[in-house]
Amino acid sequence: MTTGDEKGTNGWARAEWRPWVFVALVSLAIVTVNASSDYLEMSRSGMDFQWWEPWLWEMTSAVIIVAMAPLIGMAVRRWTPTRDNLIRPALIHFALTLPFAAVHVIFIWLLREGAYWLAREHYGFFDDGVALVSFYEWRKDVLTYATIAATYWIFHYIAGRTATAAQPPADERIEVRDGGAAVFLAPTDISHVEAAGNYVEFHTGAKTHLVRGTLASWESRLIARGFIRVHRSRLVNRAKITALKPTPSGDLEITLSEGRTVLGSRRYRAVLT
């Protein structure tokens, strides 16, 4: 499927790129606010720095986070937290913050050290120790991961609800050919179906429709609509059964809601009791 369903090719594509664009735009806004704030604060403090440094710090972090955002989206789709299954997905996502933070730290270290090397400046990302810096970054990355995961979950939830609302209600009616006319019967209107030679009789409260075909061919279509086989030549709508009465031979008399009684074979008794 390529259109309509959010789980189809185009549907999943829309469900994936929209939260990614949202994350990218929010990240751009955060970069702008944080970098400009850092620049102003360091200027007021009289610190010796290059104008591009706060922008480099924020941009390198944001680029890596935005690049990894689709992976978080994939993880959310694979381990989706639900009301009935919350703890296990939550633990999995918490564990995934470790590789997420590790990749984030490694790449910002490479990008920043590379940029400072080109500028012939010293950065010293791990001057305070690898463990301390890694823990500091992981602590922030837990919140970052959770925010991105929540964003993807919300977008997928909205996309799923929208797709469900857009789908037309399924037509549960059964089309039968009664003579030369096409007749559409609601399953709830059919009490039972019986074989009649080369034909099949569909019994409703108002009329019996004689349709050319075999009971076996109709059984596969009617089972999913609540019909059960009670006799080698008879299917019954389970919802129409009001009473069961054993006979001396071991068969069953089946009383239907319309008052009619039909016979059920002891061979199929197990599906009724």
N, C-alpha and C positions, 0 to 999 in steps of 0.2 A: 504494500500500500504506500502511495506516495503523497496523498493529500488527505485532508480531513482529520483523520485520527492523530492525536498528539503523539501516539506511539509509532506512527508510521515514519517513513524517512524524513519528510518535511516536518512532521510534528515533533520528532525528537530534535531535529536541527533547531527549530524555533525554541524548544524547551531548554536547549543548551546555550545558544548564543545570547539570548536575552539576559539571563543572570550574569553571564560573563561580561557583557557590555556594561551592565549596572555596576558590577564590581570594579571594572576599569574606570568608569566615570567617578565613582566614589573615591577610588584610590588617587585619581588625578586631583580631586578637590582636597584630599588630605595632604598630598604632597605640597600643593600650593600653600595651604594654611601653615603646615608645620615648617616648611623651608623658609617661608617669609618670616614666620615668628622667630625661628632660630637666628636668622640673619639680623633682625632688629635687636633681639636680646644680646647677641654677641657684640653688635656694634655699640650698644649702650654701655656694655661692660668694658669696652676698650680692648677686647681680645684681638690678638693678631691672627687673622685668618684671611683666606681668599674668598671672594664673593661667591664662587661656584661651589664651595664645599658643602654648605647645608643642602643645596639642591642635589648634589651628587649623593649625599647620604640618603635622602628621602627617595630619590628616583631609583637608585639601585635596589633598594628594598621593595619598592612598589612594583618594579618590573618583574622581579622574581615571584612575588606573591600573585600578581595577575597571571603570569605564565603558568603557575601551578593551580590556579583556580578551577580549570576544567577537570583536573584530576580529583579535586575535592567533590565536584559535582558528580563524577562517576562513582565515587565512594558512597555518596548520599543515595544514589540510585541503587547501588548494590546492597547497601545496609541501611535501609530506610527506617528510622525510628517510628514506631506506631504506638498507639495506646496499649495494645496487647503485647508488644515486643519492644520495650524501651531500653532495658538495662544492657542487653548484649550489644545492640548497635552503638549505644553510648560508649561502652567500654572499647569497642573496636575503633571508633572515631578518636577517642582519647589516646589510644595507642598510636594511631596514625599521626598524631601531632608530633611525635618524636622524629620520624623521617622527614616530615614536612619542615620542621625547624632545622634539622641537620642540613637539608638541601638549601634552605634559605640562608643559613649562616655561611656555608661554604661558598655559595655563589656571590653573596654580597662582599665577602672577604676578597674573592678573586677580582671582582669588578672594581672595588674601591682601591685595593692595593695596586691594581693595574693602572687605574686613573692617576693615582698619586705618583706612581713610578714615572709615568709619561710627563707629569708636571714637575718631576724631580723634587717631590715633597715626601715627607714621611707621614704615614698614617698610624701605623701601630694598632691594628684592630684588636690583636690579642695581647696587648701590653699588660692588661690586668689578669692575664691567665686564661687559658682555653676553657677550663671548666666554668669559671665565673662568668665569662662572656657568653658561653653557650647556654648556661642556665638562665641568664638575664634575657637572652633572645627567645629561648623556648617559652618562658613565662608569658611574653607578649604574643608569641605565635599561637599559643593555646587559644587566646581570645580571638586572634585573627582567623584561625581555622574555624572556630565555632561560629563566627559572624558570617563567613563565606558559606559554610555548610547550611546555616539557617536561611541564607539568601537563596541558595539553590533549592532547598526544601520548599520554601514558600512559592517560588516560581513554578516548580513542578506541581505543587498542590493546586495552584490557581489554574495552570494549564490543563490538569486532569479534570477539574470541576467544569471548566469552560467547554472542554471536548465532550464531556458527558451531557451537559445541558444542550449542546448543539446537535446531538444525535437525535433523529426523529424516533418516536416510540416504535418499537418493533411490532409488526403486524402479525399477531399470533393466529390469525384466522387460517383455516385449512381450505384450500381450493379443491373442489371435487367437480367432476363432469357428470352431471345428471342428465342423461340423454344428450341433447345438443347444447345444453346451457351450462355455463360455468357458475357454480354456486359456492359462496364463501361462508363457511361455518365456523363459528367460534367454538373452541374446544369445550368451553363451559356449557354449551348448549347440547352437546352430544352425550347421550347416556351410555350407549354401547354400540359396538360395531360387530356385524356378523357376516360370515361367509355364506354366499348363496350361489353355488355352482361357479360360474365364471364371473360372478359379480360379488360386490361387497355392499351390505346394507348399512347405511349410517342412520341411526335412530336418534331423533331429537324429539322434544316434547310435542312439536307441531306436525312433524312430517318424517317419513322415512325416505331417504335418498338412495337410489340404486345406482351404483357406480361400477363400471367394468374394471376388473382387476382381481388381485388375490389378497387374502388377509395378511399373508406373510409380508408382502411388499408394503402394506400400510402400517404394519406393526412397528417397523423401525422408525417411522415418522411420528407415530402416536405415543410411543413409550415415553419420549421426552416431554410430552404434554400431559402426563399423569394417567395414561391408560395402561392396564395390565391384562395379560392373557389369563383367562379363567377357564378356557375350554379350547380344544383344538380348532374350533370354528367361531370363537367369540373373544372379543376384547371388551373390557368394561372401564368406564371412567371412574377411577377410585373415588373421586370427590362426590360421585352420585350414589355411592353405596350407603344405605341407611341401616341394613340388617343382614345378618348371615344366619342361616338355619341348616344344620346338618341333616342329611337324609339317611335312611337305613342303609343305603348302598355305600355310604362314605362320601358322596358328593355334597355339594352345598347349594342351597337355594339362596340366591342373592336378590334382595329387595332393593330397588332403585328409588331415588327420591321422587320420581314421577308416579310411583305406585306399582310399576311393572316388576315382575319377578322373572329372573333368568337363571339358568342352571350353570353352576361352576363344577368342573370335573375335579375329582379327588386328586388327579395327577398335578393340578395347579393349586392345590389347597394351601400349600406353604406360603404363597405370596399374599394370601388373604388373612392368614391367622398368625 
